[in-house]
Structures are given as C-alpha cells and as structure tokens.
Amino acid sequence: MGLLAWVMMGLSIWHFAIFVPDRFWGGIVGSFLCAIVGAVIVGFILAGFSIPTNDSITIANALEAIPGALLGLGFAYALGVQRGNPALEL
C-alpha cells in the first residue's frame, strides 16, 4: 500500500505541471514518468528502504513522496530546457 500511496502522490503533484510552460523532456508523458519515478524513489529512501505494508501505512507515507515528485518534475524540466525544447507560445 505504501507504493500505491507514493504513486498516487506523484500523480497528484504531476497535475500541477500545467502551470508551467511545456518544456519538459518527453513532453507531458516525460514529466508524468519522471514525477512517478521520483516519488517512488524518494519515498523508498525516506521509508528506510522498505515498502510500508497495510498495517503500518500512515498519511506521512504519502507525504514522503512530495519531494521526489517535485525533484522528478524539476529534472524533466531542466533536461528539456537543456535539450532546447522551445516554450509553446499562445
């Protein structure tokens, strides 16, 4: 259940990517994957390299994934800017 909480938190943070110009590496799909992977990796590290079970999950387990999702989105954005993805003009 801890892994599901991390993935869902990464997904919810990913939805805020619409507020920045789409310069992500791989577009919106790349930002989605980076947010999910970042949330799971950092959640796994902060949980002590174990996945919380049904008996030991708390709201804090879901909150552990927020820094990872933000780092993943930042990584995807920085990589997209470095590769020269132009910002879409409206």
PDB file of N, CA, C and O in Angstrom:
ATOM      1  N   MET A   1       0.817  -1.191   0.000  1.00  0.00           N
ATOM      2  CA  MET A   1       0.000   0.000   0.000  1.00  0.00           C
ATOM      3  C   MET A   1       0.862   1.256   0.000  1.00  0.00           C
ATOM      4  O   MET A   1       0.444   2.294  -0.513  1.00  0.00           O
ATOM      5  N   GLY A   2       2.044   1.170   0.563  1.00  0.00           N
ATOM      6  CA  GLY A   2       2.926   2.323   0.573  1.00  0.00           C
ATOM      7  C   GLY A   2       3.333   2.731  -0.832  1.00  0.00           C
ATOM      8  O   GLY A   2       3.402   3.920  -1.143  1.00  0.00           O
ATOM      9  N   LEU A   3       3.600   1.754  -1.675  1.00  0.00           N
ATOM     10  CA  LEU A   3       3.959   2.042  -3.062  1.00  0.00           C
ATOM     11  C   LEU A   3       2.807   2.714  -3.793  1.00  0.00           C
ATOM     12  O   LEU A   3       3.024   3.639  -4.575  1.00  0.00           O
ATOM     13  N   LEU A   4       1.599   2.262  -3.548  1.00  0.00           N
ATOM     14  CA  LEU A   4       0.424   2.884  -4.155  1.00  0.00           C
ATOM     15  C   LEU A   4       0.270   4.331  -3.682  1.00  0.00           C
ATOM     16  O   LEU A   4      -0.081   5.205  -4.475  1.00  0.00           O
ATOM     17  N   ALA A   5       0.524   4.587  -2.416  1.00  0.00           N
ATOM     18  CA  ALA A   5       0.437   5.953  -1.891  1.00  0.00           C
ATOM     19  C   ALA A   5       1.476   6.850  -2.548  1.00  0.00           C
ATOM     20  O   ALA A   5       1.177   8.000  -2.870  1.00  0.00           O
ATOM     21  N   TRP A   6       2.690   6.349  -2.753  1.00  0.00           N
ATOM     22  CA  TRP A   6       3.726   7.152  -3.397  1.00  0.00           C
ATOM     23  C   TRP A   6       3.370   7.455  -4.844  1.00  0.00           C
ATOM     24  O   TRP A   6       3.544   8.583  -5.304  1.00  0.00           O
ATOM     25  N   VAL A   7       2.875   6.463  -5.557  1.00  0.00           N
ATOM     26  CA  VAL A   7       2.498   6.666  -6.960  1.00  0.00           C
ATOM     27  C   VAL A   7       1.342   7.658  -7.072  1.00  0.00           C
ATOM     28  O   VAL A   7       1.367   8.533  -7.938  1.00  0.00           O
ATOM     29  N   MET A   8       0.354   7.540  -6.229  1.00  0.00           N
ATOM     30  CA  MET A   8      -0.788   8.456  -6.273  1.00  0.00           C
ATOM     31  C   MET A   8      -0.386   9.887  -5.912  1.00  0.00           C
ATOM     32  O   MET A   8      -0.921  10.842  -6.476  1.00  0.00           O
ATOM     33  N   MET A   9       0.541  10.036  -4.988  1.00  0.00           N
ATOM     34  CA  MET A   9       1.008  11.373  -4.642  1.00  0.00           C
ATOM     35  C   MET A   9       1.819  11.960  -5.789  1.00  0.00           C
ATOM     36  O   MET A   9       1.688  13.147  -6.086  1.00  0.00           O
ATOM     37  N   GLY A  10       2.641  11.168  -6.429  1.00  0.00           N
ATOM     38  CA  GLY A  10       3.374  11.638  -7.605  1.00  0.00           C
ATOM     39  C   GLY A  10       2.434  12.046  -8.720  1.00  0.00           C
ATOM     40  O   GLY A  10       2.672  13.039  -9.408  1.00  0.00           O
ATOM     41  N   LEU A  11       1.377  11.290  -8.900  1.00  0.00           N
ATOM     42  CA  LEU A  11       0.374  11.616  -9.912  1.00  0.00           C
ATOM     43  C   LEU A  11      -0.340  12.913  -9.585  1.00  0.00           C
ATOM     44  O   LEU A  11      -0.604  13.718 -10.478  1.00  0.00           O
ATOM     45  N   SER A  12      -0.652  13.124  -8.332  1.00  0.00           N
ATOM     46  CA  SER A  12      -1.361  14.351  -7.961  1.00  0.00           C
ATOM     47  C   SER A  12      -0.465  15.578  -8.102  1.00  0.00           C
ATOM     48  O   SER A  12      -0.936  16.637  -8.516  1.00  0.00           O
ATOM     49  N   ILE A  13       0.808  15.456  -7.768  1.00  0.00           N
ATOM     50  CA  ILE A  13       1.733  16.574  -7.939  1.00  0.00           C
ATOM     51  C   ILE A  13       1.961  16.845  -9.423  1.00  0.00           C
ATOM     52  O   ILE A  13       2.126  17.999  -9.819  1.00  0.00           O
ATOM     53  N   TRP A  14       1.973  15.814 -10.236  1.00  0.00           N
ATOM     54  CA  TRP A  14       2.173  15.961 -11.680  1.00  0.00           C
ATOM     55  C   TRP A  14       1.094  16.838 -12.310  1.00  0.00           C
ATOM     56  O   TRP A  14       1.361  17.532 -13.291  1.00  0.00           O
ATOM     57  N   HIS A  15      -0.097  16.817 -11.770  1.00  0.00           N
ATOM     58  CA  HIS A  15      -1.175  17.623 -12.333  1.00  0.00           C
ATOM     59  C   HIS A  15      -0.869  19.118 -12.291  1.00  0.00           C
ATOM     60  O   HIS A  15      -1.428  19.880 -13.080  1.00  0.00           O
ATOM     61  N   PHE A  16       0.001  19.547 -11.392  1.00  0.00           N
ATOM     62  CA  PHE A  16       0.361  20.959 -11.316  1.00  0.00           C
ATOM     63  C   PHE A  16       1.342  21.374 -12.410  1.00  0.00           C
ATOM     64  O   PHE A  16       1.695  22.549 -12.505  1.00  0.00           O
ATOM     65  N   ALA A  17       1.783  20.435 -13.229  1.00  0.00           N
ATOM     66  CA  ALA A  17       2.707  20.756 -14.321  1.00  0.00           C
ATOM     67  C   ALA A  17       2.043  21.613 -15.398  1.00  0.00           C
ATOM     68  O   ALA A  17       2.732  22.170 -16.252  1.00  0.00           O
ATOM     69  N   ILE A  18       0.730  21.724 -15.369  1.00  0.00           N
ATOM     70  CA  ILE A  18       0.064  22.549 -16.377  1.00  0.00           C
ATOM     71  C   ILE A  18       0.299  24.032 -16.142  1.00  0.00           C
ATOM     72  O   ILE A  18       0.017  24.843 -17.024  1.00  0.00           O
ATOM     73  N   PHE A  19       0.811  24.409 -14.965  1.00  0.00           N
ATOM     74  CA  PHE A  19       1.017  25.812 -14.642  1.00  0.00           C
ATOM     75  C   PHE A  19       2.359  26.352 -15.113  1.00  0.00           C
ATOM     76  O   PHE A  19       2.626  27.542 -14.947  1.00  0.00           O
ATOM     77  N   VAL A  20       3.208  25.518 -15.693  1.00  0.00           N
ATOM     78  CA  VAL A  20       4.495  25.968 -16.225  1.00  0.00           C
ATOM     79  C   VAL A  20       4.519  25.678 -17.721  1.00  0.00           C
ATOM     80  O   VAL A  20       3.804  24.791 -18.186  1.00  0.00           O
ATOM     81  N   PRO A  21       5.332  26.413 -18.485  1.00  0.00           N
ATOM     82  CA  PRO A  21       5.413  26.138 -19.924  1.00  0.00           C
ATOM     83  C   PRO A  21       5.874  24.701 -20.183  1.00  0.00           C
ATOM     84  O   PRO A  21       6.697  24.163 -19.442  1.00  0.00           O
ATOM     85  N   ASP A  22       5.348  24.100 -21.217  1.00  0.00           N
ATOM     86  CA  ASP A  22       5.651  22.697 -21.510  1.00  0.00           C
ATOM     87  C   ASP A  22       7.004  22.579 -22.202  1.00  0.00           C
ATOM     88  O   ASP A  22       7.089  22.451 -23.424  1.00  0.00           O
ATOM     89  N   ARG A  23       8.045  22.625 -21.400  1.00  0.00           N
ATOM     90  CA  ARG A  23       9.400  22.435 -21.915  1.00  0.00           C
ATOM     91  C   ARG A  23       9.996  21.155 -21.345  1.00  0.00           C
ATOM     92  O   ARG A  23      11.212  20.966 -21.380  1.00  0.00           O
ATOM     93  N   PHE A  24       9.154  20.285 -20.823  1.00  0.00           N
ATOM     94  CA  PHE A  24       9.617  19.052 -20.203  1.00  0.00           C
ATOM     95  C   PHE A  24      10.240  18.128 -21.242  1.00  0.00           C
ATOM     96  O   PHE A  24       9.825  18.100 -22.401  1.00  0.00           O
ATOM     97  N   TRP A  25      11.242  17.373 -20.803  1.00  0.00           N
ATOM     98  CA  TRP A  25      11.826  16.347 -21.652  1.00  0.00           C
ATOM     99  C   TRP A  25      10.775  15.269 -21.867  1.00  0.00           C
ATOM    100  O   TRP A  25      10.260  14.707 -20.900  1.00  0.00           O
ATOM    101  N   GLY A  26      10.458  14.982 -23.088  1.00  0.00           N
ATOM    102  CA  GLY A  26       9.443  13.981 -23.397  1.00  0.00           C
ATOM    103  C   GLY A  26       8.031  14.518 -23.313  1.00  0.00           C
ATOM    104  O   GLY A  26       7.074  13.747 -23.383  1.00  0.00           O
ATOM    105  N   GLY A  27       7.880  15.825 -23.166  1.00  0.00           N
ATOM    106  CA  GLY A  27       6.553  16.423 -23.103  1.00  0.00           C
ATOM    107  C   GLY A  27       5.821  16.058 -21.826  1.00  0.00           C
ATOM    108  O   GLY A  27       6.436  15.850 -20.780  1.00  0.00           O
ATOM    109  N   ILE A  28       4.529  15.984 -21.919  1.00  0.00           N
ATOM    110  CA  ILE A  28       3.711  15.726 -20.740  1.00  0.00           C
ATOM    111  C   ILE A  28       3.877  14.280 -20.259  1.00  0.00           C
ATOM    112  O   ILE A  28       3.745  14.002 -19.067  1.00  0.00           O
ATOM    113  N   VAL A  29       4.164  13.370 -21.179  1.00  0.00           N
ATOM    114  CA  VAL A  29       4.386  11.975 -20.787  1.00  0.00           C
ATOM    115  C   VAL A  29       5.713  11.836 -20.048  1.00  0.00           C
ATOM    116  O   VAL A  29       5.804  11.097 -19.068  1.00  0.00           O
ATOM    117  N   GLY A  30       6.742  12.545 -20.513  1.00  0.00           N
ATOM    118  CA  GLY A  30       8.030  12.523 -19.829  1.00  0.00           C
ATOM    119  C   GLY A  30       7.933  13.081 -18.419  1.00  0.00           C
ATOM    120  O   GLY A  30       8.530  12.543 -17.486  1.00  0.00           O
ATOM    121  N   SER A  31       7.170  14.175 -18.269  1.00  0.00           N
ATOM    122  CA  SER A  31       7.004  14.741 -16.932  1.00  0.00           C
ATOM    123  C   SER A  31       6.217  13.791 -16.031  1.00  0.00           C
ATOM    124  O   SER A  31       6.498  13.690 -14.837  1.00  0.00           O
ATOM    125  N   PHE A  32       5.240  13.101 -16.598  1.00  0.00           N
ATOM    126  CA  PHE A  32       4.470  12.113 -15.840  1.00  0.00           C
ATOM    127  C   PHE A  32       5.382  11.003 -15.304  1.00  0.00           C
ATOM    128  O   PHE A  32       5.342  10.666 -14.121  1.00  0.00           O
ATOM    129  N   LEU A  33       6.193  10.451 -16.185  1.00  0.00           N
ATOM    130  CA  LEU A  33       7.073   9.350 -15.780  1.00  0.00           C
ATOM    131  C   LEU A  33       8.112   9.802 -14.760  1.00  0.00           C
ATOM    132  O   LEU A  33       8.392   9.084 -13.801  1.00  0.00           O
ATOM    133  N   CYS A  34       8.680  10.978 -14.960  1.00  0.00           N
ATOM    134  CA  CYS A  34       9.687  11.477 -14.015  1.00  0.00           C
ATOM    135  C   CYS A  34       9.077  11.763 -12.647  1.00  0.00           C
ATOM    136  O   CYS A  34       9.716  11.512 -11.626  1.00  0.00           O
ATOM    137  N   ALA A  35       7.856  12.282 -12.608  1.00  0.00           N
ATOM    138  CA  ALA A  35       7.208  12.555 -11.323  1.00  0.00           C
ATOM    139  C   ALA A  35       6.918  11.251 -10.576  1.00  0.00           C
ATOM    140  O   ALA A  35       7.127  11.169  -9.366  1.00  0.00           O
ATOM    141  N   ILE A  36       6.444  10.248 -11.285  1.00  0.00           N
ATOM    142  CA  ILE A  36       6.133   8.966 -10.645  1.00  0.00           C
ATOM    143  C   ILE A  36       7.408   8.287 -10.148  1.00  0.00           C
ATOM    144  O   ILE A  36       7.470   7.827  -9.008  1.00  0.00           O
ATOM    145  N   VAL A  37       8.418   8.227 -11.003  1.00  0.00           N
ATOM    146  CA  VAL A  37       9.663   7.559 -10.621  1.00  0.00           C
ATOM    147  C   VAL A  37      10.339   8.298  -9.470  1.00  0.00           C
ATOM    148  O   VAL A  37      10.842   7.667  -8.541  1.00  0.00           O
ATOM    149  N   GLY A  38      10.354   9.632  -9.523  1.00  0.00           N
ATOM    150  CA  GLY A  38      10.944  10.406  -8.433  1.00  0.00           C
ATOM    151  C   GLY A  38      10.219  10.194  -7.122  1.00  0.00           C
ATOM    152  O   GLY A  38      10.854  10.065  -6.075  1.00  0.00           O
ATOM    153  N   ALA A  39       8.892  10.157  -7.164  1.00  0.00           N
ATOM    154  CA  ALA A  39       8.107   9.947  -5.949  1.00  0.00           C
ATOM    155  C   ALA A  39       8.390   8.572  -5.339  1.00  0.00           C
ATOM    156  O   ALA A  39       8.525   8.446  -4.122  1.00  0.00           O
ATOM    157  N   VAL A  40       8.477   7.561  -6.174  1.00  0.00           N
ATOM    158  CA  VAL A  40       8.715   6.207  -5.663  1.00  0.00           C
ATOM    159  C   VAL A  40      10.128   6.074  -5.098  1.00  0.00           C
ATOM    160  O   VAL A  40      10.321   5.470  -4.042  1.00  0.00           O
ATOM    161  N   ILE A  41      11.113   6.634  -5.794  1.00  0.00           N
ATOM    162  CA  ILE A  41      12.497   6.503  -5.326  1.00  0.00           C
ATOM    163  C   ILE A  41      12.702   7.229  -4.000  1.00  0.00           C
ATOM    164  O   ILE A  41      13.265   6.660  -3.065  1.00  0.00           O
ATOM    165  N   VAL A  42      12.255   8.467  -3.912  1.00  0.00           N
ATOM    166  CA  VAL A  42      12.445   9.218  -2.667  1.00  0.00           C
ATOM    167  C   VAL A  42      11.591   8.638  -1.543  1.00  0.00           C
ATOM    168  O   VAL A  42      12.037   8.591  -0.396  1.00  0.00           O
ATOM    169  N   GLY A  43      10.375   8.196  -1.849  1.00  0.00           N
ATOM    170  CA  GLY A  43       9.550   7.547  -0.835  1.00  0.00           C
ATOM    171  C   GLY A  43      10.203   6.292  -0.295  1.00  0.00           C
ATOM    172  O   GLY A  43      10.159   6.020   0.905  1.00  0.00           O
ATOM    173  N   PHE A  44      10.809   5.531  -1.189  1.00  0.00           N
ATOM    174  CA  PHE A  44      11.508   4.307  -0.781  1.00  0.00           C
ATOM    175  C   PHE A  44      12.701   4.638   0.112  1.00  0.00           C
ATOM    176  O   PHE A  44      12.954   3.945   1.097  1.00  0.00           O
ATOM    177  N   ILE A  45      13.430   5.693  -0.235  1.00  0.00           N
ATOM    178  CA  ILE A  45      14.586   6.088   0.577  1.00  0.00           C
ATOM    179  C   ILE A  45      14.141   6.595   1.942  1.00  0.00           C
ATOM    180  O   ILE A  45      14.707   6.204   2.963  1.00  0.00           O
ATOM    181  N   LEU A  46      13.131   7.464   1.970  1.00  0.00           N
ATOM    182  CA  LEU A  46      12.679   8.031   3.242  1.00  0.00           C
ATOM    183  C   LEU A  46      11.990   7.006   4.139  1.00  0.00           C
ATOM    184  O   LEU A  46      11.923   7.196   5.353  1.00  0.00           O
ATOM    185  N   ALA A  47      11.482   5.936   3.561  1.00  0.00           N
ATOM    186  CA  ALA A  47      10.842   4.894   4.354  1.00  0.00           C
ATOM    187  C   ALA A  47      11.855   3.881   4.887  1.00  0.00           C
ATOM    188  O   ALA A  47      11.472   2.883   5.499  1.00  0.00           O
ATOM    189  N   GLY A  48      13.119   4.128   4.661  1.00  0.00           N
ATOM    190  CA  GLY A  48      14.139   3.213   5.184  1.00  0.00           C
ATOM    191  C   GLY A  48      14.359   2.011   4.304  1.00  0.00           C
ATOM    192  O   GLY A  48      14.631   0.922   4.808  1.00  0.00           O
ATOM    193  N   PHE A  49      14.248   2.180   2.996  1.00  0.00           N
ATOM    194  CA  PHE A  49      14.473   1.124   2.003  1.00  0.00           C
ATOM    195  C   PHE A  49      13.550  -0.072   2.196  1.00  0.00           C
ATOM    196  O   PHE A  49      13.949  -1.221   2.005  1.00  0.00           O
ATOM    197  N   SER A  50      12.320   0.217   2.575  1.00  0.00           N
ATOM    198  CA  SER A  50      11.296  -0.820   2.652  1.00  0.00           C
ATOM    199  C   SER A  50       9.955  -0.199   2.269  1.00  0.00           C
ATOM    200  O   SER A  50       9.753   1.005   2.426  1.00  0.00           O
ATOM    201  N   ILE A  51       9.066  -1.005   1.781  1.00  0.00           N
ATOM    202  CA  ILE A  51       7.747  -0.529   1.383  1.00  0.00           C
ATOM    203  C   ILE A  51       6.777  -0.793   2.536  1.00  0.00           C
ATOM    204  O   ILE A  51       6.627  -1.938   2.964  1.00  0.00           O
ATOM    205  N   PRO A  52       6.116   0.253   3.043  1.00  0.00           N
ATOM    206  CA  PRO A  52       5.182   0.060   4.160  1.00  0.00           C
ATOM    207  C   PRO A  52       4.028  -0.868   3.774  1.00  0.00           C
ATOM    208  O   PRO A  52       3.510  -0.805   2.660  1.00  0.00           O
ATOM    209  N   THR A  53       3.643  -1.719   4.705  1.00  0.00           N
ATOM    210  CA  THR A  53       2.541  -2.656   4.474  1.00  0.00           C
ATOM    211  C   THR A  53       1.219  -2.029   4.898  1.00  0.00           C
ATOM    212  O   THR A  53       1.182  -0.882   5.342  1.00  0.00           O
ATOM    213  N   ASN A  54       0.144  -2.781   4.760  1.00  0.00           N
ATOM    214  CA  ASN A  54      -1.185  -2.281   5.129  1.00  0.00           C
ATOM    215  C   ASN A  54      -1.275  -1.887   6.600  1.00  0.00           C
ATOM    216  O   ASN A  54      -1.979  -0.937   6.943  1.00  0.00           O
ATOM    217  N   ASP A  55      -0.582  -2.595   7.457  1.00  0.00           N
ATOM    218  CA  ASP A  55      -0.675  -2.343   8.894  1.00  0.00           C
ATOM    219  C   ASP A  55       0.094  -1.109   9.341  1.00  0.00           C
ATOM    220  O   ASP A  55      -0.241  -0.512  10.365  1.00  0.00           O
ATOM    221  N   SER A  56       1.114  -0.720   8.594  1.00  0.00           N
ATOM    222  CA  SER A  56       1.977   0.363   9.062  1.00  0.00           C
ATOM    223  C   SER A  56       1.878   1.643   8.234  1.00  0.00           C
ATOM    224  O   SER A  56       2.693   2.547   8.418  1.00  0.00           O
ATOM    225  N   ILE A  57       0.914   1.745   7.340  1.00  0.00           N
ATOM    226  CA  ILE A  57       0.832   2.936   6.497  1.00  0.00           C
ATOM    227  C   ILE A  57       0.086   4.058   7.220  1.00  0.00           C
ATOM    228  O   ILE A  57      -0.921   3.834   7.890  1.00  0.00           O
ATOM    229  N   THR A  58       0.619   5.278   7.059  1.00  0.00           N
ATOM    230  CA  THR A  58       0.007   6.479   7.627  1.00  0.00           C
ATOM    231  C   THR A  58      -0.019   7.555   6.558  1.00  0.00           C
ATOM    232  O   THR A  58       0.476   7.350   5.450  1.00  0.00           O
ATOM    233  N   ILE A  59      -0.595   8.702   6.889  1.00  0.00           N
ATOM    234  CA  ILE A  59      -0.622   9.816   5.938  1.00  0.00           C
ATOM    235  C   ILE A  59       0.792  10.318   5.673  1.00  0.00           C
ATOM    236  O   ILE A  59       1.064  10.861   4.602  1.00  0.00           O
ATOM    237  N   ALA A  60       1.685  10.145   6.627  1.00  0.00           N
ATOM    238  CA  ALA A  60       3.073  10.573   6.443  1.00  0.00           C
ATOM    239  C   ALA A  60       3.756   9.803   5.315  1.00  0.00           C
ATOM    240  O   ALA A  60       4.654  10.333   4.661  1.00  0.00           O
ATOM    241  N   ASN A  61       3.341   8.565   5.084  1.00  0.00           N
ATOM    242  CA  ASN A  61       3.917   7.793   3.996  1.00  0.00           C
ATOM    243  C   ASN A  61       3.613   8.423   2.641  1.00  0.00           C
ATOM    244  O   ASN A  61       4.471   8.445   1.759  1.00  0.00           O
ATOM    245  N   ALA A  62       2.420   8.924   2.478  1.00  0.00           N
ATOM    246  CA  ALA A  62       2.073   9.593   1.219  1.00  0.00           C
ATOM    247  C   ALA A  62       2.817  10.910   1.080  1.00  0.00           C
ATOM    248  O   ALA A  62       3.219  11.281  -0.022  1.00  0.00           O
ATOM    249  N   LEU A  63       3.004  11.620   2.188  1.00  0.00           N
ATOM    250  CA  LEU A  63       3.697  12.905   2.142  1.00  0.00           C
ATOM    251  C   LEU A  63       5.179  12.760   1.845  1.00  0.00           C
ATOM    252  O   LEU A  63       5.815  13.716   1.401  1.00  0.00           O
ATOM    253  N   GLU A  64       5.740  11.582   2.081  1.00  0.00           N
ATOM    254  CA  GLU A  64       7.146  11.336   1.773  1.00  0.00           C
ATOM    255  C   GLU A  64       7.435  11.451   0.282  1.00  0.00           C
ATOM    256  O   GLU A  64       8.577  11.702  -0.104  1.00  0.00           O
ATOM    257  N   ALA A  65       6.440  11.274  -0.551  1.00  0.00           N
ATOM    258  CA  ALA A  65       6.645  11.265  -1.995  1.00  0.00           C
ATOM    259  C   ALA A  65       6.649  12.653  -2.609  1.00  0.00           C
ATOM    260  O   ALA A  65       7.044  12.797  -3.766  1.00  0.00           O
ATOM    261  N   ILE A  66       6.228  13.673  -1.889  1.00  0.00           N
ATOM    262  CA  ILE A  66       6.143  15.013  -2.464  1.00  0.00           C
ATOM    263  C   ILE A  66       7.505  15.538  -2.923  1.00  0.00           C
ATOM    264  O   ILE A  66       7.610  16.019  -4.051  1.00  0.00           O
ATOM    265  N   PRO A  67       8.553  15.466  -2.096  1.00  0.00           N
ATOM    266  CA  PRO A  67       9.851  15.962  -2.583  1.00  0.00           C
ATOM    267  C   PRO A  67      10.343  15.208  -3.815  1.00  0.00           C
ATOM    268  O   PRO A  67      10.947  15.804  -4.706  1.00  0.00           O
ATOM    269  N   GLY A  68      10.093  13.925  -3.869  1.00  0.00           N
ATOM    270  CA  GLY A  68      10.534  13.135  -5.017  1.00  0.00           C
ATOM    271  C   GLY A  68       9.811  13.515  -6.290  1.00  0.00           C
ATOM    272  O   GLY A  68      10.422  13.586  -7.356  1.00  0.00           O
ATOM    273  N   ALA A  69       8.512  13.762  -6.190  1.00  0.00           N
ATOM    274  CA  ALA A  69       7.758  14.168  -7.375  1.00  0.00           C
ATOM    275  C   ALA A  69       8.228  15.529  -7.866  1.00  0.00           C
ATOM    276  O   ALA A  69       8.339  15.750  -9.072  1.00  0.00           O
ATOM    277  N   LEU A  70       8.504  16.438  -6.944  1.00  0.00           N
ATOM    278  CA  LEU A  70       8.997  17.758  -7.342  1.00  0.00           C
ATOM    279  C   LEU A  70      10.396  17.674  -7.944  1.00  0.00           C
ATOM    280  O   LEU A  70      10.704  18.373  -8.910  1.00  0.00           O
ATOM    281  N   LEU A  71      11.235  16.827  -7.378  1.00  0.00           N
ATOM    282  CA  LEU A  71      12.566  16.632  -7.961  1.00  0.00           C
ATOM    283  C   LEU A  71      12.483  16.005  -9.343  1.00  0.00           C
ATOM    284  O   LEU A  71      13.229  16.389 -10.244  1.00  0.00           O
ATOM    285  N   GLY A  72      11.589  15.049  -9.519  1.00  0.00           N
ATOM    286  CA  GLY A  72      11.404  14.424 -10.822  1.00  0.00           C
ATOM    287  C   GLY A  72      10.913  15.417 -11.865  1.00  0.00           C
ATOM    288  O   GLY A  72      11.397  15.420 -12.997  1.00  0.00           O
ATOM    289  N   LEU A  73       9.954  16.261 -11.489  1.00  0.00           N
ATOM    290  CA  LEU A  73       9.475  17.284 -12.419  1.00  0.00           C
ATOM    291  C   LEU A  73      10.566  18.290 -12.735  1.00  0.00           C
ATOM    292  O   LEU A  73      10.714  18.709 -13.883  1.00  0.00           O
ATOM    293  N   GLY A  74      11.332  18.683 -11.721  1.00  0.00           N
ATOM    294  CA  GLY A  74      12.437  19.605 -11.956  1.00  0.00           C
ATOM    295  C   GLY A  74      13.495  19.011 -12.874  1.00  0.00           C
ATOM    296  O   GLY A  74      14.053  19.709 -13.722  1.00  0.00           O
ATOM    297  N   PHE A  75      13.769  17.728 -12.705  1.00  0.00           N
ATOM    298  CA  PHE A  75      14.729  17.044 -13.571  1.00  0.00           C
ATOM    299  C   PHE A  75      14.237  17.013 -15.009  1.00  0.00           C
ATOM    300  O   PHE A  75      15.001  17.301 -15.930  1.00  0.00           O
ATOM    301  N   ALA A  76      12.976  16.667 -15.211  1.00  0.00           N
ATOM    302  CA  ALA A  76      12.424  16.603 -16.562  1.00  0.00           C
ATOM    303  C   ALA A  76      12.414  17.979 -17.216  1.00  0.00           C
ATOM    304  O   ALA A  76      12.678  18.099 -18.412  1.00  0.00           O
ATOM    305  N   TYR A  77      12.114  19.008 -16.448  1.00  0.00           N
ATOM    306  CA  TYR A  77      12.093  20.367 -16.990  1.00  0.00           C
ATOM    307  C   TYR A  77      13.500  20.833 -17.344  1.00  0.00           C
ATOM    308  O   TYR A  77      13.719  21.391 -18.418  1.00  0.00           O
ATOM    309  N   ALA A  78      14.458  20.602 -16.437  1.00  0.00           N
ATOM    310  CA  ALA A  78      15.833  21.020 -16.696  1.00  0.00           C
ATOM    311  C   ALA A  78      16.418  20.292 -17.900  1.00  0.00           C
ATOM    312  O   ALA A  78      17.129  20.895 -18.704  1.00  0.00           O
ATOM    313  N   LEU A  79      16.130  19.027 -18.027  1.00  0.00           N
ATOM    314  CA  LEU A  79      16.624  18.263 -19.170  1.00  0.00           C
ATOM    315  C   LEU A  79      15.991  18.752 -20.465  1.00  0.00           C
ATOM    316  O   LEU A  79      16.660  18.812 -21.496  1.00  0.00           O
ATOM    317  N   GLY A  80      14.712  19.099 -20.422  1.00  0.00           N
ATOM    318  CA  GLY A  80      14.054  19.632 -21.611  1.00  0.00           C
ATOM    319  C   GLY A  80      14.596  20.981 -22.019  1.00  0.00           C
ATOM    320  O   GLY A  80      14.755  21.246 -23.211  1.00  0.00           O
ATOM    321  N   VAL A  81      14.885  21.843 -21.056  1.00  0.00           N
ATOM    322  CA  VAL A  81      15.462  23.156 -21.359  1.00  0.00           C
ATOM    323  C   VAL A  81      16.868  22.987 -21.914  1.00  0.00           C
ATOM    324  O   VAL A  81      17.254  23.678 -22.856  1.00  0.00           O
ATOM    325  N   GLN A  82      17.631  22.073 -21.336  1.00  0.00           N
ATOM    326  CA  GLN A  82      18.997  21.834 -21.801  1.00  0.00           C
ATOM    327  C   GLN A  82      19.005  21.332 -23.242  1.00  0.00           C
ATOM    328  O   GLN A  82      19.889  21.691 -24.021  1.00  0.00           O
ATOM    329  N   ARG A  83      18.034  20.509 -23.596  1.00  0.00           N
ATOM    330  CA  ARG A  83      17.971  19.977 -24.957  1.00  0.00           C
ATOM    331  C   ARG A  83      17.349  20.947 -25.949  1.00  0.00           C
ATOM    332  O   ARG A  83      17.278  20.661 -27.145  1.00  0.00           O
ATOM    333  N   GLY A  84      16.901  22.089 -25.453  1.00  0.00           N
ATOM    334  CA  GLY A  84      16.416  23.130 -26.350  1.00  0.00           C
ATOM    335  C   GLY A  84      14.950  23.046 -26.718  1.00  0.00           C
ATOM    336  O   GLY A  84      14.550  23.552 -27.767  1.00  0.00           O
ATOM    337  N   ASN A  85      14.139  22.420 -25.882  1.00  0.00           N
ATOM    338  CA  ASN A  85      12.712  22.390 -26.162  1.00  0.00           C
ATOM    339  C   ASN A  85      12.150  23.803 -26.067  1.00  0.00           C
ATOM    340  O   ASN A  85      12.274  24.437 -25.019  1.00  0.00           O
ATOM    341  N   PRO A  86      11.538  24.312 -27.127  1.00  0.00           N
ATOM    342  CA  PRO A  86      11.017  25.683 -27.071  1.00  0.00           C
ATOM    343  C   PRO A  86       9.727  25.728 -26.264  1.00  0.00           C
ATOM    344  O   PRO A  86       8.962  24.764 -26.225  1.00  0.00           O
ATOM    345  N   ALA A  87       9.505  26.870 -25.621  1.00  0.00           N
ATOM    346  CA  ALA A  87       8.256  27.062 -24.900  1.00  0.00           C
ATOM    347  C   ALA A  87       7.139  27.323 -25.910  1.00  0.00           C
ATOM    348  O   ALA A  87       7.338  28.052 -26.882  1.00  0.00           O
ATOM    349  N   LEU A  88       5.991  26.744 -25.689  1.00  0.00           N
ATOM    350  CA  LEU A  88       4.851  26.969 -26.574  1.00  0.00           C
ATOM    351  C   LEU A  88       4.289  28.347 -26.316  1.00  0.00           C
ATOM    352  O   LEU A  88       4.051  28.723 -25.168  1.00  0.00           O
ATOM    353  N   GLU A  89       4.077  29.097 -27.370  1.00  0.00           N
ATOM    354  CA  GLU A  89       3.501  30.429 -27.223  1.00  0.00           C
ATOM    355  C   GLU A  89       2.029  30.376 -27.587  1.00  0.00           C
ATOM    356  O   GLU A  89       1.635  29.772 -28.584  1.00  0.00           O
ATOM    357  N   LEU A  90       1.245  31.012 -26.770  1.00  0.00           N
ATOM    358  CA  LEU A  90      -0.189  31.022 -27.012  1.00  0.00           C
ATOM    359  C   LEU A  90      -0.611  32.296 -27.696  1.00  0.00           C
ATOM    360  O   LEU A  90      -1.794  32.482 -27.981  1.00  0.00           O
TER     361      LEU A  90
END
